[in-house]
Amino acid sequence: MERSRRKISKLVLALGLLSVSFLILMSFPDLSRGAAVTLEEAMPDFTLPVYQGGEIKLSDLRGKNVMIIFPRGYAAPGAWCTICDYKYVELAEIEKTVQLRKKYDLEILFVLPYDRDTIKAWLDALPGQIEKIRLTKNPPEPEKLDEKAKATMERYRKLFPKNLTVTKEEISVPFPILIDRDRQVSKGLDLFRTEWGSKVDQNVPTTFILDKKGIVRYKYFSQNTADRPSYEYLMGILDWITTGR
């Protein structure tokens, strides 16, 4: 009888450990198998090196709200996504004036599917990208433009309403830029594409917002290259997460 009780106890313990293991796996989906990101569930954990130095493990940020932004990166061979660059600089400017991270007890992560040298090239290109936007919106002699150029000017004025500036001496990197060189995270979340708007190594532009428990409270997958949530809208989401209003 005693031997039978011991066998039953061991079986119960084994089943309990198996259940715990299963729950852990359910809490942290395996990125290598293509993890589905579901609202009101935990974001898959990951660890990536940071361009500015060190590394970040997502689960170590528990206790803070987290916004994870996956910019597109390249838009064509040798050409960066102008909208992504504008949105990055815009957010850096908002951080200066509003101090989003302090206001919302927030960390903001940018994840690019490239190696360190490619990310450096992206940062180095930012001033030229922002200057290109400025000149396209405000050409020196707009009256001399043909109809196609005028249409481009008007489209840029709608897409890029703010007049942003970046100098080579003052490229702002206020947020951790994560190096997803092997596309571990980008592919695991099914964001990496070699054809999306163009044929090039790129991510589908995507934004996630996690609460302090690591639960996904908001996600947005861009439907086309110009489709991005405004930061005013995202701040409304953060207000709702942090205050319930």
Beta strands, then each sheet from edge to edge (+ up, - down):
strand 1: 47-49
strand 2: 55-57
strand 3: 65-70
strand 4: 74-76
strand 5: 79-80
strand 6: 106-112
strand 7: 177-179
strand 8: 192-195
strand 9: 199-203
strand 10: 206-210
strand 11: 216-221
sheet 1: 1+ 2-
sheet 2: 7+ 6+ 3+ 10- 11+
sheet 3: 4+ 5-
sheet 4: 8+ 9-
end
